[in-house]
Amino acid sequence: MQKITKIYRKDYVGQNVVVDMTYEGDTWKYQHEWVPNDVHNNHTTTQAIVIGNGPSRLGIDLNLIKNHKGGLLARDRLQSYGCNALYRDFTPDFLVAVGNGICEEIAKSAYHTGNVVFANGPQILKYPGNFHIIPQDPGWNAGALATYLACFDGHKKVYLLGFDGQDAGGSNNNIYAGTNGYSDKNETVTDAFWIQAMLAVFQCYDDVEFIKIAVSANAPMPEEWKYCTNVRQVDFRTFIVMADIGS
């Protein structure tokens, strides 16, 4: 699994993306293209929320997040980072899209006009002008990438909503299962890579507090995450009070 280093948008100017490679004389030769940072998040608040697409997400009315005021000068407003098909139902501040199907869908829509959508290098090259490069481009799933971007932007408290994993008997535990870009509901899907990618974020940004939102504070959570002192789990009601989104 590709590693990331602890860097922040305020220090990031861009990166090289591999656009072609050839094998010559027992050696791979790479052709790169420089992609500058063209996203400037100058309104980072004290907290962010990453919205995944697990069924537990339906336990929170996303309008509460959309209409969150965040106190004086919106200092505590939840900046939102979303994953893949979330854009069909909700417009987060930032969307992360991975996979050919969903990226093609977004590119063909008008969503990317006026909204910030992050994707990996191949999609940047395939749909020029539609997506923004993911810094370090680690090649993870959308949930881990969106969580990483929240840290990369400087948030020190990050809530995780709809991060259920595949704990429903191995079936595709995703509210968009069976739609474009997603496996069928009955298809067996593993979350081993997702668990490790999230763990890499938790360990890299060890000064960030990660709060997983679940139906119950005692809901199942990957065993590996339980050893991270900066990760904890709360129920819906506690989240609403903590983030002050009920008013």
C-alpha positions as CSV (number, residue, x, y, z in Angstrom):
1,M,0.0,0.0,0.0
2,Q,1.3,3.4,-0.9
3,K,2.3,5.6,2.0
4,I,1.6,9.3,2.5
5,T,3.6,11.9,4.3
6,K,2.1,14.6,6.6
7,I,1.8,17.6,4.3
8,Y,-0.7,20.4,4.1
9,R,-2.4,22.4,1.3
10,K,-0.8,25.6,2.5
11,D,2.6,24.2,1.5
12,Y,1.5,22.2,-1.6
13,V,2.3,23.7,-5.0
14,G,1.5,20.6,-7.2
15,Q,3.0,17.4,-8.4
16,N,4.2,15.3,-11.4
17,V,1.8,12.9,-12.9
18,V,2.9,9.9,-15.1
19,V,1.4,10.4,-18.5
20,D,3.3,7.6,-20.4
21,M,5.8,4.9,-19.7
22,T,7.9,2.7,-22.0
23,Y,10.1,-0.3,-21.3
24,E,13.6,0.1,-22.7
25,G,16.7,-1.9,-22.0
26,D,15.2,-3.7,-19.0
27,T,14.2,-0.4,-17.5
28,W,10.9,1.4,-17.3
29,K,11.1,5.0,-18.5
30,Y,8.4,7.5,-17.4
31,Q,7.1,10.6,-19.0
32,H,5.7,13.1,-16.4
33,E,3.4,16.1,-16.6
34,W,3.4,18.8,-13.9
35,V,-0.1,19.4,-12.4
36,P,-0.2,22.5,-10.2
37,N,-2.3,22.9,-7.2
38,D,-5.4,24.8,-8.3
39,V,-7.5,24.4,-5.2
40,H,-7.1,26.9,-2.4
41,N,-9.1,26.2,0.7
42,N,-8.8,29.4,2.6
43,H,-11.9,28.9,4.8
44,T,-10.8,25.9,6.8
45,T,-12.8,25.7,10.0
46,T,-12.2,23.9,13.3
47,Q,-13.9,20.8,12.2
48,A,-14.8,18.7,9.1
49,I,-17.1,15.8,8.2
50,V,-16.3,13.1,5.7
51,I,-19.5,11.6,4.3
52,G,-19.3,8.0,3.2
53,N,-22.0,5.9,1.7
54,G,-22.7,3.1,4.3
55,P,-26.3,2.6,5.4
56,S,-25.8,4.3,8.7
57,R,-25.5,7.6,6.8
58,L,-29.2,7.6,6.5
59,G,-29.5,8.1,10.2
60,I,-28.5,11.8,9.9
61,D,-30.4,14.3,7.9
62,L,-27.8,15.8,5.6
63,N,-29.7,19.1,5.6
64,L,-28.4,19.6,9.1
65,I,-24.9,19.6,7.7
66,K,-25.9,21.7,4.6
67,N,-27.5,24.4,6.8
68,H,-25.0,24.3,9.6
69,K,-24.0,27.9,10.5
70,G,-21.0,27.2,12.7
71,G,-21.3,30.1,15.1
72,L,-19.5,33.5,14.8
73,L,-18.0,34.0,11.4
74,A,-18.8,30.3,10.6
75,R,-15.7,29.4,12.5
76,D,-17.1,26.0,13.6
77,R,-19.0,25.2,10.5
78,L,-18.5,21.6,9.3
79,Q,-16.6,21.6,6.0
80,S,-17.9,18.5,4.2
81,Y,-15.9,16.0,2.1
82,G,-18.0,13.4,0.2
83,C,-17.4,10.2,-1.7
84,N,-18.4,9.2,-5.2
85,A,-22.2,9.0,-5.8
86,L,-23.0,11.2,-2.8
87,Y,-23.2,14.1,-5.3
88,R,-26.5,12.6,-6.6
89,D,-28.2,13.5,-3.3
90,F,-26.0,16.1,-1.6
91,T,-23.4,18.7,-2.6
92,P,-20.4,18.6,-0.2
93,D,-17.8,21.3,-0.2
94,F,-15.4,18.8,-1.8
95,L,-16.1,15.5,-3.6
96,V,-13.7,12.6,-4.2
97,A,-14.4,10.3,-7.1
98,V,-12.5,7.1,-7.9
99,G,-13.3,4.4,-10.4
100,N,-14.0,4.7,-14.1
101,G,-17.8,4.4,-13.9
102,I,-18.4,7.1,-11.4
103,C,-15.8,9.5,-12.9
104,E,-17.3,9.1,-16.4
105,E,-20.7,9.8,-14.9
106,I,-19.5,13.0,-13.2
107,A,-17.6,14.2,-16.2
108,K,-20.6,13.8,-18.4
109,S,-22.8,15.7,-15.9
110,A,-22.6,19.4,-15.1
111,Y,-21.7,18.8,-11.5
112,H,-18.0,19.5,-11.9
113,T,-19.0,23.0,-13.1
114,G,-19.0,25.2,-10.0
115,N,-18.0,22.3,-7.6
116,V,-14.7,20.9,-6.6
117,V,-14.2,17.2,-7.5
118,F,-10.9,15.4,-6.8
119,A,-9.7,12.4,-8.7
120,N,-6.5,10.4,-9.3
121,G,-4.0,11.0,-12.1
122,P,-5.4,8.8,-14.8
123,Q,-8.9,10.5,-14.5
124,I,-7.3,13.9,-14.5
125,L,-5.7,13.1,-17.9
126,K,-8.7,11.3,-19.3
127,Y,-11.1,14.2,-18.5
128,P,-9.0,17.4,-18.6
129,G,-10.5,20.3,-16.9
130,N,-13.1,18.2,-15.0
131,F,-11.2,17.1,-11.9
132,H,-8.5,18.3,-9.5
133,I,-5.5,16.2,-8.6
134,I,-5.4,14.4,-5.2
135,P,-2.1,15.4,-3.5
136,Q,0.4,12.5,-3.4
137,D,-2.3,10.4,-5.3
138,P,-2.0,7.3,-3.1
139,G,-4.5,5.3,-5.1
140,W,-6.8,4.5,-2.2
141,N,-10.6,4.2,-2.0
142,A,-12.7,7.4,-1.9
143,G,-13.4,7.2,1.9
144,A,-9.8,7.1,2.9
145,L,-8.9,9.8,0.3
146,A,-11.6,12.1,1.5
147,T,-10.5,11.7,5.1
148,Y,-6.9,12.4,4.1
149,L,-7.9,15.6,2.3
150,A,-9.7,16.8,5.4
151,C,-6.5,16.4,7.3
152,F,-4.4,17.8,4.4
153,D,-6.6,21.0,4.5
154,G,-5.7,21.5,8.2
155,H,-8.8,20.3,10.1
156,K,-7.9,18.9,13.5
157,K,-11.3,17.3,14.3
158,V,-12.8,15.1,11.6
159,Y,-16.1,13.3,11.9
160,L,-16.7,10.1,9.8
161,L,-20.3,9.5,8.7
162,G,-21.4,6.4,6.9
163,F,-18.1,4.5,7.4
164,D,-19.7,1.1,8.0
165,G,-17.4,-1.1,6.2
166,Q,-18.5,-4.5,4.9
167,D,-20.0,-5.9,8.2
168,A,-23.3,-7.2,6.7
169,G,-22.4,-10.8,6.0
170,G,-19.9,-9.8,3.3
171,S,-22.5,-8.3,0.9
172,N,-22.0,-4.9,-0.7
173,N,-22.9,-2.7,2.3
174,N,-23.3,0.6,0.3
175,I,-26.5,2.6,-0.3
176,Y,-25.6,2.9,-4.0
177,A,-25.0,-0.8,-4.5
178,G,-26.2,-1.9,-7.9
179,T,-26.1,1.6,-9.5
180,N,-23.6,2.9,-12.0
181,G,-20.1,2.5,-10.8
182,Y,-21.0,0.1,-7.9
183,S,-21.0,-3.6,-7.5
184,D,-24.4,-5.4,-7.0
185,K,-25.9,-5.6,-3.5
186,N,-25.4,-9.4,-3.3
187,E,-21.8,-9.3,-4.5
188,T,-19.2,-10.1,-1.9
189,V,-17.0,-7.1,-1.2
190,T,-14.0,-7.0,1.2
191,D,-13.0,-4.0,3.2
192,A,-9.5,-5.1,4.1
193,F,-7.8,-2.5,1.9
194,W,-10.2,0.3,3.1
195,I,-9.4,-0.6,6.7
196,Q,-5.6,-0.4,6.1
197,A,-5.9,2.9,4.1
198,M,-7.9,4.5,6.8
199,L,-5.3,3.3,9.4
200,A,-2.6,4.9,7.3
201,V,-4.4,8.3,7.6
202,F,-5.0,7.9,11.3
203,Q,-1.3,7.1,11.9
204,C,0.1,9.8,9.6
205,Y,-2.1,12.6,10.9
206,D,-1.7,11.6,14.6
207,D,-2.5,15.1,15.8
208,V,-6.0,15.0,14.3
209,E,-9.0,13.7,16.3
210,F,-11.1,11.3,14.3
211,I,-14.7,10.6,15.5
212,K,-16.7,7.8,13.8
213,I,-20.4,8.3,13.9
214,A,-22.5,5.2,14.4
215,V,-25.9,4.0,15.5
216,S,-24.3,3.2,18.9
217,A,-21.1,4.1,20.5
218,N,-20.5,0.3,20.8
219,A,-21.2,-0.5,17.2
220,P,-18.6,-2.7,15.5
221,M,-15.4,-1.0,14.5
222,P,-12.3,-2.5,12.8
223,E,-10.0,-4.0,15.4
224,E,-7.0,-2.2,14.0
225,W,-8.5,1.2,14.6
226,K,-9.2,0.5,18.3
227,Y,-5.4,0.9,19.0
228,C,-5.3,4.4,17.6
229,T,-5.6,6.8,20.5
230,N,-6.9,9.6,18.1
231,V,-9.9,7.5,17.0
232,R,-13.2,7.1,18.9
233,Q,-16.8,6.4,18.1
234,V,-20.0,8.2,19.1
235,D,-23.7,7.8,18.5
236,F,-25.9,10.1,16.4
237,R,-27.2,12.1,19.3
238,T,-23.7,12.7,20.7
239,F,-22.5,13.9,17.3
240,I,-25.3,16.4,16.9
241,V,-24.5,17.9,20.3
242,M,-20.7,17.8,19.8
243,A,-20.9,19.4,16.4
244,D,-23.7,21.8,17.4
245,I,-25.7,21.1,14.3
246,G,-29.1,20.8,15.8
247,S,-29.6,24.6,16.1
